[in-house]
Amino acid sequence: MEYFLKRKEAVCFCTPRRDVAIELEPRIKEAFPHVKVSLVYGGHTEDLVGDIVICTAHQLYRYKRYFDLLILDEIDAFPFAGNRLLRRFFIDSIKGTYILLSATPSADDLRLVEGAGGRIIALKARYHRMEIPVPQLVKYGLVPFFDIVERLRGFISCGKPCFIFAPTIERARTLGIMLRFLFKNGASVDSENPERKEIIDRFKSGFLDYLVCTSILERGITVKDLQIIVCDADHEVYDAPTLIQIAGRAGRKRGYEKGEVLFLSKTFSDRMRKAVETIEELNSDARLQGLLKEV
């Protein structure tokens, strides 16, 4: 990005989801304090021009053959994945170079890049050079709610913020109501909640101890010292890439590289085991390549 900015060329960082675009804006402004950064998404289109444009995939139709550098993050995420219209918006907005990013690319994504003559670069370690937290598989006892309460109480007593993932909106809302009887300082968010940005901001600012959420928060968000509980991790909505993305919310901040990730379920699905195996392989590869710090 810096290379293209120095050449006064148009740069875009695009992501499929609005929440991720909003999360990226302050981070990119911090990294590039001396250039104009414009954020564009549905309902927020007053300023379309900037040295760097951060936008959702839906907004790319505004930029015909415009960007000298177009970075598309989370190429395997809804709603971009498998959406021919959004892919056309993406292709039509490219004037020069493009970069596709994903922590969990599909085999089709990789074949697409290779078929277009592109290069595939694998980053096996995080910027702070510590291991990705490996999820723990935990079977429910007789009363699953008590297991969730026990784990959450432990995190709250240590002053550690926690995401509690539920597989459906209904389950997230019900669980949120039940938990607030015991732990008042929490909330629930999902894709249908109009106040989710404000709730997420309160959580990130330390005003809430926990958030019950759906997979809408599986990507993009970074919270200091975050701990993760996935309820009903054997549910069909959780494929291995989704579980890997969720686990990746932990340990992201420098100084707080070790977070707990708990997959709670009645049974251990192949998808759960695959997610754990993949993260262990990434850590092993990074260690063998000398990319991790000695601890």
ZAMARGU-4260 file (C-alpha; in steps of 0.2 Angstrom, whole numbers, plus 5000, padded with zeros to 4 digits):
<rodrens>
0) 5000/5000/5000 | 5014/5012/5004 | 5022/5009/4988 | 5007/5014/4978 | 5003/5029/4989
5) 5020/5036/4986 | 5016/5035/4967 | 5000/5044/4970 | 4990/5029/4964 | 4972/5024/4970
10) 4972/5011/4983 | 4957/5001/4990 | 4955/4989/5005 | 4939/4980/5002 | 4930/4967/5013
15) 4913/4958/5011 | 4906/4963/5028 | 4902/4981/5034 | 4907/4977/5052 | 4924/4972/5046
20) 4926/4988/5035 | 4921/4999/5050 | 4934/4990/5061 | 4948/4992/5048 | 4945/5011/5047
25) 4954/5017/5063 | 4968/5004/5060 | 4972/5010/5043 | 4971/5028/5048 | 4984/5024/5062
30) 4995/5015/5049 | 4994/5029/5036 | 4991/5045/5046 | 4996/5058/5033 | 4984/5052/5019
35) 4965/5053/5017 | 4955/5038/5021 | 4937/5036/5015 | 4925/5023/5022 | 4911/5018/5010
40) 4897/5005/5014 | 4878/5005/5012 | 4871/5020/5020 | 4888/5028/5022 | 4892/5035/5004
45) 4895/5053/5007 | 4913/5053/5003 | 4918/5041/4989 | 4936/5048/4986 | 4952/5045/4996
50) 4970/5041/4994 | 4964/5025/5002 | 4946/5019/5000 | 4940/5006/5013 | 4923/4998/5006
55) 4912/4983/5006 | 4911/4972/4991 | 4894/4979/4986 | 4901/4997/4984 | 4914/4992/4971
60) 4902/4995/4957 | 4905/5014/4960 | 4923/5012/4954 | 4925/5006/4936 | 4943/5002/4932
65) 4948/5014/4946 | 4960/5006/4958 | 4979/5004/4954 | 4979/4992/4970 | 4964/4983/4976
70) 4966/4972/4991 | 4951/4960/4994 | 4951/4953/5012 | 4941/4937/5017 | 4938/4931/4999
75) 4929/4915/5007 | 4917/4925/5017 | 4898/4929/5015 | 4892/4938/5005 | 4907/4938/4992
80) 4910/4919/4991 | 4900/4912/4977 | 4892/4928/4972 | 4894/4931/4954 | 4888/4949/4954
85) 4900/4954/4968 | 4914/4945/4959 | 4910/4955/4943 | 4910/4972/4953 | 4927/4967/4959
90) 4935/4963/4942 | 4927/4978/4934 | 4935/4990/4947 | 4953/4984/4945 | 4965/4995/4935
95) 4981/4988/4940 | 4986/4975/4954 | 4975/4965/4965 | 4978/4955/4981 | 4967/4942/4988
100) 4968/4938/5007 | 4960/4924/5017 | 4965/4914/5032 | 4954/4899/5026 | 4954/4899/5007
105) 4945/4886/4998 | 4953/4874/4985 | 4943/4883/4972 | 4950/4900/4978 | 4968/4893/4976
110) 4965/4886/4959 | 4958/4902/4953 | 4973/4911/4958 | 4985/4898/4950 | 4974/4898/4935
115) 4976/4917/4933 | 4995/4916/4934 | 4995/4923/4952 | 5007/4919/4966 | 5001/4910/4982
120) 5010/4916/4998 | 5007/4908/5015 | 5010/4917/5031 | 5012/4904/5044 | 5014/4915/5059
125) 5006/4931/5067 | 5016/4947/5067 | 5020/4945/5086 | 5028/4928/5082 | 5018/4918/5095
130) 5008/4903/5092 | 4989/4903/5087 | 4979/4897/5102 | 4974/4879/5100 | 4955/4876/5104
135) 4951/4864/5118 | 4937/4851/5114 | 4925/4851/5129 | 4910/4839/5131 | 4895/4846/5139
140) 4889/4838/5156 | 4871/4834/5160 | 4866/4853/5159 | 4875/4862/5145 | 4870/4879/5152
145) 4880/4876/5168 | 4896/4872/5158 | 4894/4888/5149 | 4891/4898/5166 | 4906/4889/5174
150) 4918/4894/5160 | 4911/4912/5159 | 4912/4914/5178 | 4931/4910/5177 | 4935/4922/5163
155) 4925/4936/5172 | 4934/4933/5189 | 4950/4935/5180 | 4945/4951/5171 | 4946/4943/5154
160) 4933/4948/5141 | 4924/4934/5132 | 4915/4930/5116 | 4902/4917/5117 | 4897/4910/5100
165) 4880/4903/5097 | 4875/4894/5081 | 4859/4903/5078 | 4851/4920/5081 | 4837/4912/5092
170) 4850/4903/5102 | 4861/4918/5104 | 4846/4929/5110 | 4840/4915/5122 | 4857/4912/5129
175) 4860/4931/5131 | 4844/4933/5141 | 4848/4918/5153 | 4866/4923/5156 | 4861/4941/5161
180) 4851/4934/5175 | 4868/4929/5182 | 4880/4941/5174 | 4873/4958/5172 | 4887/4966/5163
185) 4885/4958/5146 | 4875/4959/5129 | 4870/4949/5114 | 4873/4954/5096 | 4868/4947/5079
190) 4865/4952/5061 | 4848/4959/5064 | 4852/4970/5079 | 4852/4988/5073 | 4863/4993/5088
195) 4877/4980/5086 | 4890/4993/5082 | 4887/5003/5098 | 4886/4987/5108 | 4903/4980/5100
200) 4911/4997/5104 | 4906/4996/5122 | 4913/4979/5123 | 4929/4984/5115 | 4930/4999/5127
205) 4929/4988/5142 | 4912/4992/5147 | 4905/4974/5145 | 4912/4958/5151 | 4905/4947/5138
210) 4896/4946/5121 | 4885/4932/5116 | 4886/4932/5097 | 4883/4923/5081 | 4896/4920/5067
215) 4894/4938/5062 | 4909/4941/5073 | 4919/4927/5067 | 4931/4938/5057 | 4939/4955/5057
220) 4937/4961/5075 | 4952/4962/5087 | 4949/4964/5106 | 4963/4964/5119 | 4965/4948/5129
225) 4949/4940/5121 | 4943/4923/5127 | 4932/4912/5116 | 4918/4900/5120 | 4909/4891/5106
230) 4893/4884/5111 | 4886/4868/5102 | 4902/4868/5092 | 4896/4852/5083 | 4881/4861/5075
235) 4881/4860/5056 | 4883/4879/5054 | 4901/4877/5060 | 4912/4870/5047 | 4931/4869/5050
240) 4935/4886/5041 | 4922/4895/5052 | 4929/4887/5068 | 4946/4892/5063 | 4941/4910/5060
245) 4932/4910/5077 | 4948/4903/5086 | 4958/4916/5077 | 4949/4930/5087 | 4960/4925/5102
250) 4978/4930/5105 | 4979/4943/5091 | 4985/4958/5102 | 5004/4960/5106 | 5006/4957/5125
255) 4990/4946/5125 | 4995/4932/5114 | 4988/4918/5124 | 4970/4916/5124 | 4958/4902/5128
260) 4947/4894/5115 | 4934/4882/5121 | 4923/4871/5109 | 4909/4865/5119 | 4897/4852/5112
265) 4889/4835/5115 | 4900/4826/5103 | 4916/4830/5094 | 4912/4832/5075 | 4925/4829/5061
270) 4924/4848/5058 | 4929/4852/5075 | 4944/4840/5075 | 4949/4847/5058 | 4949/4865/5064
275) 4961/4859/5079 | 4972/4849/5067 | 4974/4864/5055 | 4979/4876/5068 | 4991/4863/5076
280) 4999/4861/5058 | 5001/4880/5056 | 5009/4882/5072 | 5021/4867/5069 | 5025/4874/5051
285) 5029/4891/5059 | 5040/4883/5072 | 5050/4872/5060 | 5053/4888/5049 | 5059/4898/5064
290) 5045/4910/5063 | 5040/4909/5081 | 5049/4917/5096 | 5058/4905/5109 | 5048/4905/5125
</rodrens>
